[in-house]
Amino acid sequence: VEKPEKQKVISRKARKLLLINSLMDAGYGYVDINEYTSAIEMYQRVLKVDAANKEPYLALADAYRKNGDISLSIHHYLKAADAATDEETLSSVYKWLGILYVLVNKREAAVEYLPISVPDDCEELIPYLTKCLSLPMYTDRGKNDPALNQLQNGKLNEAIEMYERIKEKDANIYLGLGVAYCVKDMFNESLNSFLNVVKCSTSNTNISRIAQQMVKIIKMQMKGI
């Protein structure tokens, strides 16, 4: 005997929901082992199954950021902002949008998402990271620094590769590495880079103070993971 049509519809919806949950869980699992490309594939499959599903947007934004693709990360954070249903999620999304816009030198766009000023004793990773992006190393050296140019174009992996190939690194190089690793949530590498900024810079200078505060914040961040 054929099932009633309503029961068939419920069954199809249940199977679809089960598939979506399975794909999202698979994506989160790949993120946990730093397999971001595979995670992105899972989240994209969710959208193919259900184009109206808004759940993958934030997951995609985070995965693209950690994978070093800032342009696509911003694109999906904007979608996640539109889809957010609670203040905590929206606040987190806005902070990342602000940081990433500053990172790629779109400071006018960043104003909407970040506070105008950040206190020196701020202990929150975002927005304190903007302090690093306001240093002369970041704002004035782009034309003469190919690696920094890559960083400002949102190509984090390329920037890191170029910085790491430099044999004799100074405070500016370590600062660039610290920022790039931090945006990718690679906190061990970021911590070591900011520690090297402190070692390479003159004590009590602006760059030294900011690097020391970043060391403190990243350590706190790592304890919370």
Secondary structure as UniProt FT lines:
FT   HELIX           5..32
FT   TURN            33..34
FT   HELIX           36..49
FT   TURN            51..52
FT   HELIX           56..66
FT   TURN            67..68
FT   HELIX           70..83
FT   HELIX           87..103
FT   TURN            104..105
FT   HELIX           107..110
FT   TURN            111..113
FT   TURN            120..121
FT   HELIX           125..132
FT   TURN            133..134
FT   HELIX           136..139
FT   HELIX           142..144
FT   HELIX           146..152
FT   TURN            153..154
FT   HELIX           156..165
FT   HELIX           171..183
FT   TURN            184..185
FT   HELIX           187..200
FT   TURN            203..204
FT   HELIX           206..223
//
